[in-house]
Amino acid sequence: MEPDSRGEVHSPAEDVTGGTRRRAHAPGRATLTWRMPIPASVSAPASSQTPAELRELGASISRLTARLRKTPGLSEGHVERVATAIERILRDYGGASYRQYRNLVRDCDDVAAEIAKLQKEEALWPRFTKVLDAALLRIRKRDLYAGRQLVGKLGKFRAQARERDAQLEEYREGYKAIERDIARLKAERDRLRSVRKPPASEAEVERVKGHLEAANRTLAHAVIAELHSVPSRLALPAFLEGSKDRRLLLPPIPEADAAPLLGLLDTVGPVREVFGDRGVHSLLEALGYSDAKLAHLLGDGRPLKAVLNANLPWLKAVTAPGSLLPLLSLDEPLEELRGRLEALTVFAGRMHAASEARDRLAEVAKSAASGEIGKAQEADRLYRTFGDATRKAWEGTLEAAIKETEAGLAARTKDLAGLTSPDKLA
């Protein structure tokens, strides 16, 4: 090897470790890159292994570890760490100029200090110390090719350590997989033990939910019919009384503002004939009429417009799209559900087109009085929380599932007890 016109030394096309060198196309600078060979045994850990395979793998690791411990520095990873540091120097300064020589010497001194420390502790085989010191000496003299050749002499020893480390990692993954299985089975066993038999079957829960949904649906239809089909002079008092019960969550209606409107709609005259006998939505339409049109219909439309503007916020809220009344659901606490059912029953009694809704609410009230809704609530919570375990409890097969889980837990615990801890193998 001879230096080029810039005084830089370049390696041949292939070095002793099997790597390759490529020259950069930029003029005046050579770039050195290579790939370190990876032993065939170094591969990704197996996703799952049987306990017998893990025991066999552990025995192989023990043999490799015993062989490596005969040579100081191999089993502990000192050789691999120092050699990797030297290879990093070779990679970083492969195409460096003389202006970077001071940095190269600084890095070499750091590695040499580490080697001296290991030598003093007798943690490194003297032959390794000799080879590594010689490699650092050649690198300081910018003979990177010779330094790489010297590091390559340790390739066989490093391959043995890498093989042991790869097997140990594979063993550790299998060992941890068994530990995860044990933790999962313990959690599953405890979860199954905490499950109790539900007071009702899943079909009974769905039937009660169907009754509640039917009541909600008929109530919504009754409210729509009340707003569209029932004369506003009859429908508005029902909403006025319902707004006083806060369990219904209706928009608040000020009586002081509503009384003039109700009086105007209930008084015999043009306002009653034109708007009082029509649905509530017609009142909002009246606000869009011109004064001339209202004068034509009512004679004097100013009183109606005045009271409509005063009551406009709650009229808009009552006629807005969406569900106006609170829903009956098993998600609500039982006492709150009973109070809501009572309020809805009273409100449905005030409405004029809610006969079907009253019948549905009567069925729900009967279910609540018999305790059926309370049982359905408790069962629904259990089914949603524990799922299949609750179904097994209802069917009477939960105890068998617990025993099966305990058997699996005992088997995995026995498998783990027959294995050596990865930390002891290392």
C-alpha positions as CSV (number, residue, x, y, z in Angstrom):
1,M,0.0,0.0,0.0
2,E,1.3,3.5,-0.9
3,P,-0.2,6.9,-0.2
4,D,-1.8,8.9,-3.0
5,S,-1.0,12.4,-4.0
6,R,-2.8,13.8,-0.9
7,G,-0.9,11.4,1.4
8,E,-4.0,9.3,2.1
9,V,-3.8,5.5,2.3
10,H,-6.6,3.4,0.7
11,S,-7.6,-0.2,1.3
12,P,-7.9,-2.8,-1.5
13,A,-11.3,-3.8,-2.9
14,E,-12.0,-6.3,-0.1
15,D,-10.6,-6.6,3.4
16,V,-10.0,-9.7,5.6
17,T,-13.4,-9.5,7.3
18,G,-15.3,-9.9,4.1
19,G,-16.3,-6.2,3.7
20,T,-16.2,-4.3,0.4
21,R,-14.8,-0.8,-0.3
22,R,-16.3,1.7,-2.8
23,R,-14.6,4.8,-4.0
24,A,-16.6,8.0,-4.1
25,H,-16.9,9.7,-7.5
26,A,-16.1,13.1,-6.0
27,P,-12.6,14.1,-7.0
28,G,-9.8,14.3,-4.4
29,R,-11.7,12.2,-1.7
30,A,-12.1,8.5,-1.2
31,T,-14.9,7.1,0.9
32,L,-14.6,3.7,2.6
33,T,-17.6,1.7,3.4
34,W,-18.0,-2.0,4.3
35,R,-20.5,-4.5,5.7
36,M,-19.6,-6.5,8.7
37,P,-20.3,-10.2,8.2
38,I,-23.1,-11.6,10.3
39,P,-22.9,-15.3,11.4
40,A,-25.7,-17.5,10.2
41,S,-26.7,-18.2,13.8
42,V,-27.5,-14.6,14.5
43,S,-31.2,-14.2,13.6
44,A,-34.4,-12.9,15.0
45,P,-35.6,-14.7,18.1
46,A,-38.2,-17.4,17.6
47,S,-41.7,-16.3,18.3
48,S,-42.6,-19.4,20.2
49,Q,-40.7,-22.5,21.4
50,T,-41.7,-25.5,23.4
51,P,-40.3,-26.0,26.9
52,A,-38.2,-29.0,25.6
53,E,-36.7,-26.8,22.9
54,L,-35.9,-24.1,25.4
55,R,-34.2,-26.6,27.7
56,E,-32.1,-27.8,24.8
57,L,-31.3,-24.3,23.9
58,G,-30.3,-23.5,27.5
59,A,-28.0,-26.5,27.6
60,S,-26.3,-25.2,24.4
61,I,-25.9,-21.8,25.9
62,S,-24.4,-23.2,29.0
63,R,-21.8,-25.1,26.9
64,L,-21.0,-22.0,24.9
65,T,-20.7,-19.9,28.0
66,A,-18.4,-22.4,29.7
67,R,-16.2,-22.4,26.6
68,L,-16.1,-18.6,26.4
69,R,-15.3,-18.2,30.0
70,K,-12.0,-20.0,29.5
71,T,-10.9,-17.0,27.5
72,P,-11.1,-13.7,29.5
73,G,-12.9,-11.0,27.8
74,L,-15.2,-13.1,25.5
75,S,-18.1,-14.0,27.8
76,E,-18.2,-10.6,29.4
77,G,-18.4,-8.8,26.0
78,H,-15.2,-6.8,26.5
79,V,-13.6,-7.9,23.2
80,E,-16.8,-7.2,21.2
81,R,-17.1,-3.7,22.8
82,V,-13.5,-2.7,22.2
83,A,-13.4,-4.2,18.6
84,T,-16.7,-2.4,17.8
85,A,-15.1,0.9,19.0
86,I,-12.1,0.4,16.8
87,E,-14.3,-0.5,13.8
88,R,-16.2,2.8,14.4
89,I,-12.9,4.7,14.2
90,L,-12.1,2.9,11.0
91,R,-15.5,3.8,9.6
92,D,-15.4,7.5,10.7
93,Y,-11.9,8.2,9.6
94,G,-11.7,6.0,6.5
95,G,-11.6,9.0,4.1
96,A,-10.5,11.7,6.5
97,S,-7.8,14.2,5.8
98,Y,-4.7,15.0,7.8
99,R,-6.5,17.9,9.4
100,Q,-8.6,15.3,11.3
101,Y,-5.6,13.4,12.5
102,R,-5.9,15.0,16.0
103,N,-9.4,13.7,16.4
104,L,-8.4,10.2,15.3
105,V,-5.6,10.1,17.9
106,R,-8.0,11.3,20.6
107,D,-10.4,8.4,19.8
108,C,-7.6,5.9,19.7
109,D,-6.3,7.1,23.1
110,D,-9.8,6.6,24.6
111,V,-9.9,3.0,23.3
112,A,-6.3,2.4,24.4
113,A,-7.2,3.6,27.9
114,E,-10.1,1.1,28.0
115,I,-7.8,-1.7,26.9
116,A,-5.3,-0.8,29.6
117,K,-8.0,-0.8,32.3
118,L,-9.2,-4.2,31.3
119,Q,-5.6,-5.5,31.2
120,K,-5.0,-4.2,34.7
121,E,-8.1,-6.0,35.9
122,E,-7.0,-9.1,34.1
123,A,-10.3,-9.1,32.3
124,L,-8.8,-9.5,28.8
125,W,-6.7,-12.3,27.4
126,P,-3.1,-11.1,26.7
127,R,-3.4,-12.2,23.1
128,F,-6.4,-10.0,22.6
129,T,-4.6,-7.1,24.3
130,K,-1.6,-7.6,21.9
131,V,-3.8,-7.7,18.8
132,L,-5.9,-4.7,19.8
133,D,-2.9,-2.6,20.8
134,A,-1.3,-3.4,17.5
135,A,-4.4,-2.4,15.6
136,L,-4.5,0.9,17.4
137,L,-0.8,1.5,16.6
138,R,-1.3,0.9,12.9
139,I,-4.4,3.2,12.9
140,R,-2.4,6.0,14.5
141,K,0.0,5.7,11.7
142,R,-2.9,6.0,9.3
143,D,-2.5,2.4,8.1
144,L,-6.2,1.7,8.3
145,Y,-5.9,-1.4,6.2
146,A,-3.5,-3.1,8.5
147,G,-5.5,-2.0,11.5
148,R,-8.6,-3.6,10.0
149,Q,-6.7,-6.8,9.2
150,L,-5.6,-7.1,12.8
151,V,-9.1,-6.6,14.1
152,G,-10.3,-9.2,11.6
153,K,-8.1,-11.8,13.4
154,L,-10.5,-11.7,16.3
155,G,-13.5,-12.5,14.0
156,K,-13.6,-16.2,14.9
157,F,-13.7,-15.4,18.7
158,R,-16.2,-12.7,18.2
159,A,-18.4,-15.0,16.1
160,Q,-18.5,-17.5,19.0
161,A,-19.6,-14.7,21.4
162,R,-22.2,-13.5,19.0
163,E,-23.6,-16.9,18.5
164,R,-23.9,-17.3,22.3
165,D,-25.6,-13.9,22.6
166,A,-28.0,-14.7,19.8
167,Q,-29.0,-17.9,21.4
168,L,-29.3,-16.2,24.8
169,E,-31.6,-13.6,23.3
170,E,-33.7,-16.3,21.7
171,Y,-33.9,-18.2,25.0
172,R,-34.8,-15.0,26.9
173,E,-37.7,-14.3,24.5
174,G,-39.0,-17.8,25.0
175,Y,-38.6,-17.5,28.8
176,K,-40.4,-14.2,28.8
177,A,-43.2,-15.6,26.7
178,I,-43.9,-18.3,29.3
179,E,-43.8,-15.6,32.0
180,R,-46.3,-13.5,30.0
181,D,-48.5,-16.6,29.7
182,I,-48.4,-17.2,33.4
183,A,-49.3,-13.6,34.2
184,R,-52.2,-13.7,31.6
185,L,-53.6,-17.0,33.0
186,K,-53.4,-15.6,36.6
187,A,-55.3,-12.5,35.6
188,E,-57.8,-14.6,33.7
189,R,-58.3,-16.9,36.7
190,D,-58.8,-14.0,39.1
191,R,-61.2,-12.4,36.6
192,L,-63.3,-15.6,36.3
193,R,-63.4,-16.0,40.0
194,S,-64.8,-12.5,40.4
195,V,-67.7,-13.2,38.0
196,R,-71.1,-14.0,39.6
197,K,-74.2,-15.4,38.1
198,P,-76.4,-12.7,36.5
199,P,-80.0,-12.3,37.8
200,A,-81.4,-12.5,34.2
201,S,-80.5,-14.1,30.9
202,E,-79.2,-12.1,28.0
203,A,-82.5,-12.6,26.1
204,E,-84.4,-11.2,29.0
205,V,-82.1,-8.1,29.1
206,E,-82.7,-7.6,25.4
207,R,-86.4,-7.9,25.9
208,V,-86.4,-5.2,28.6
209,K,-84.3,-3.0,26.4
210,G,-86.8,-3.4,23.6
211,H,-89.6,-2.2,25.9
212,L,-87.7,0.9,26.8
213,E,-86.8,1.6,23.2
214,A,-90.4,1.2,22.2
215,A,-91.5,3.6,24.9
216,N,-88.9,6.2,23.8
217,R,-90.0,5.8,20.1
218,T,-93.7,6.2,20.8
219,L,-93.0,9.2,23.1
220,A,-91.0,10.9,20.3
221,H,-93.9,10.3,17.9
222,A,-96.4,11.6,20.4
223,V,-94.4,14.9,20.8
224,I,-94.3,15.4,17.0
225,A,-98.0,14.8,16.8
226,E,-98.6,17.2,19.6
227,L,-96.6,19.9,17.9
228,H,-98.1,19.4,14.4
229,S,-101.6,17.9,14.7
230,V,-102.9,19.2,18.0
231,P,-104.2,22.9,18.2
232,S,-101.5,25.1,19.7
233,R,-104.0,26.5,22.3
234,L,-104.3,22.9,23.7
235,A,-100.7,21.8,23.1
236,L,-98.8,24.7,24.7
237,P,-100.4,24.3,28.2
238,A,-99.1,20.7,28.3
239,F,-95.5,21.9,27.6
240,L,-95.9,24.7,30.1
241,E,-96.8,22.3,32.8
242,G,-94.2,19.8,31.8
243,S,-91.4,22.4,31.9
244,K,-92.1,22.8,35.7
245,D,-90.8,19.2,36.2
246,R,-87.1,19.4,35.8
247,R,-86.9,15.6,35.4
248,L,-88.2,16.1,31.9
249,L,-85.4,18.4,30.9
250,L,-87.8,20.6,28.9
251,P,-86.7,24.2,28.2
252,P,-87.9,26.5,30.9
253,I,-91.0,28.5,30.0
254,P,-91.6,31.8,31.9
255,E,-95.2,31.9,32.9
256,A,-95.3,35.6,32.8
257,D,-94.4,35.6,29.1
258,A,-96.5,32.5,28.2
259,A,-99.7,33.7,29.9
260,P,-100.5,36.5,27.4
261,L,-99.8,34.1,24.5
262,L,-102.0,31.4,25.8
263,G,-104.7,33.9,26.6
264,L,-104.6,35.3,23.1
265,L,-104.8,31.9,21.5
266,D,-107.6,30.7,23.8
267,T,-109.8,33.8,23.3
268,V,-112.5,33.4,20.7
269,G,-111.6,35.6,17.8
270,P,-109.4,35.8,14.6
271,V,-106.2,34.7,16.4
272,R,-107.8,31.5,17.7
273,E,-109.4,30.8,14.3
274,V,-106.2,31.4,12.3
275,F,-103.4,30.2,14.7
276,G,-105.0,28.8,17.8
277,D,-106.6,25.9,16.0
278,R,-103.4,25.1,14.1
279,G,-100.2,23.4,15.2
280,V,-97.4,25.1,17.2
281,H,-95.2,25.4,14.2
282,S,-97.8,27.8,12.7
283,L,-96.9,30.3,15.4
284,L,-93.3,30.5,14.2
285,E,-94.5,30.9,10.6
286,A,-96.6,33.9,11.8
287,L,-93.4,35.8,12.6
288,G,-92.4,35.6,9.0
289,Y,-95.6,37.2,7.8
290,S,-95.6,40.9,6.8
291,D,-97.7,43.4,8.8
292,A,-100.0,43.7,5.8
293,K,-100.7,39.9,5.7
294,L,-101.3,39.7,9.5
295,A,-103.6,42.7,9.2
296,H,-105.5,40.9,6.4
297,L,-105.8,37.8,8.6
298,L,-106.3,39.2,12.0
299,G,-107.2,42.8,11.6
300,D,-104.4,43.8,13.9
301,G,-101.4,41.5,14.1
302,R,-99.3,43.6,16.4
303,P,-100.4,42.0,19.7
304,L,-99.7,38.5,18.4
305,K,-96.2,39.5,17.1
306,A,-95.4,41.1,20.4
307,V,-96.2,38.0,22.5
308,L,-94.5,35.7,20.0
309,N,-91.3,37.7,20.1
310,A,-91.4,37.5,23.9
311,N,-91.8,33.7,23.8
312,L,-89.6,33.0,20.8
313,P,-86.6,31.4,22.7
314,W,-88.6,28.5,24.2
315,L,-90.9,28.1,21.2
316,K,-87.7,27.5,19.1
317,A,-86.4,25.1,21.7
318,V,-89.6,23.1,21.8
319,T,-89.9,22.9,18.0
320,A,-86.2,22.2,17.3
321,P,-85.3,18.9,15.6
322,G,-84.1,16.1,17.8
323,S,-85.3,14.3,21.0
324,L,-87.1,16.7,23.2
325,L,-87.7,14.4,26.2
326,P,-85.1,12.3,28.1
327,L,-84.7,8.7,27.1
328,L,-85.4,5.6,29.2
329,S,-82.3,3.5,29.4
330,L,-80.8,0.8,31.5
331,D,-77.6,2.9,31.8
332,E,-79.3,5.3,34.2
333,P,-79.4,4.5,38.0
334,L,-82.5,2.7,39.0
335,E,-83.9,5.5,41.2
336,E,-83.3,8.1,38.5
337,L,-84.9,5.8,35.9
338,R,-88.0,5.4,38.1
339,G,-88.3,9.2,38.6
340,R,-87.9,9.8,34.9
341,L,-90.6,7.2,34.2
342,E,-93.0,8.8,36.6
343,A,-92.4,12.3,35.0
344,L,-92.9,11.0,31.5
345,T,-96.1,9.2,32.5
346,V,-97.5,12.4,33.9
347,F,-96.5,14.4,30.8
348,A,-97.9,11.7,28.4
349,G,-101.2,12.0,30.3
350,R,-101.3,15.7,29.5
351,M,-100.6,15.3,25.8
352,H,-103.6,14.8,23.5
353,A,-102.1,12.3,20.9
354,A,-100.2,10.0,23.2
355,S,-102.5,7.0,23.8
356,E,-99.9,4.5,22.5
357,A,-97.1,6.1,24.5
358,R,-99.2,5.8,27.6
359,D,-99.7,2.1,27.0
360,R,-95.9,1.6,26.5
361,L,-95.1,3.6,29.6
362,A,-97.6,1.5,31.6
363,E,-95.8,-1.7,30.5
364,V,-92.4,-0.2,31.6
365,A,-93.9,0.9,34.9
366,K,-95.2,-2.7,35.5
367,S,-91.7,-4.1,34.7
368,A,-90.1,-1.6,37.2
369,A,-92.6,-2.4,39.9
370,S,-92.0,-6.2,39.5
371,G,-88.2,-5.7,39.8
372,E,-87.6,-6.8,36.2
373,I,-85.8,-3.6,35.2
374,G,-83.5,-3.7,38.3
375,K,-82.5,-7.3,37.4
376,A,-82.0,-6.4,33.8
377,Q,-79.8,-3.4,34.8
378,E,-77.5,-5.6,37.0
379,A,-77.4,-8.4,34.4
380,D,-76.6,-5.9,31.6
381,R,-73.6,-4.5,33.5
382,L,-72.3,-8.0,34.1
383,Y,-72.6,-9.0,30.5
384,R,-70.9,-5.8,29.3
385,T,-68.1,-6.1,31.9
386,F,-67.3,-9.8,31.7
387,G,-68.8,-10.9,28.4
388,D,-68.5,-14.6,27.7
389,A,-67.6,-15.3,31.4
390,T,-71.0,-14.0,32.5
391,R,-72.7,-16.1,29.8
392,K,-70.9,-19.2,31.2
393,A,-72.0,-18.3,34.7
394,W,-75.6,-18.1,33.5
395,E,-75.2,-21.5,31.7
396,G,-73.5,-23.1,34.7
397,T,-70.2,-23.8,32.9
398,L,-68.1,-21.1,34.7
399,E,-66.6,-23.5,37.2
400,A,-65.3,-25.8,34.4
401,A,-63.7,-22.7,32.7
402,I,-62.0,-21.8,36.0
403,K,-60.6,-25.3,36.4
404,E,-59.4,-25.3,32.8
405,T,-57.6,-22.0,33.3
406,E,-56.0,-23.3,36.6
407,A,-54.8,-26.4,34.8
408,G,-53.2,-24.3,32.1
409,L,-51.6,-22.1,34.7
410,A,-50.2,-25.1,36.6
411,A,-48.7,-26.5,33.4
412,R,-47.0,-23.2,32.4
413,T,-45.7,-22.7,35.9
414,K,-44.2,-26.2,35.8
415,D,-42.6,-25.4,32.4
416,L,-41.0,-22.3,33.8
417,A,-39.8,-24.1,36.9
418,G,-37.9,-26.5,34.6
419,L,-36.0,-23.7,32.9
420,T,-32.9,-21.8,34.1
421,S,-33.2,-18.0,34.4
422,P,-31.5,-16.2,31.5
423,D,-29.5,-14.1,33.9
424,K,-27.9,-17.3,35.3
425,L,-27.0,-18.6,31.8
426,A,-25.2,-15.3,31.0
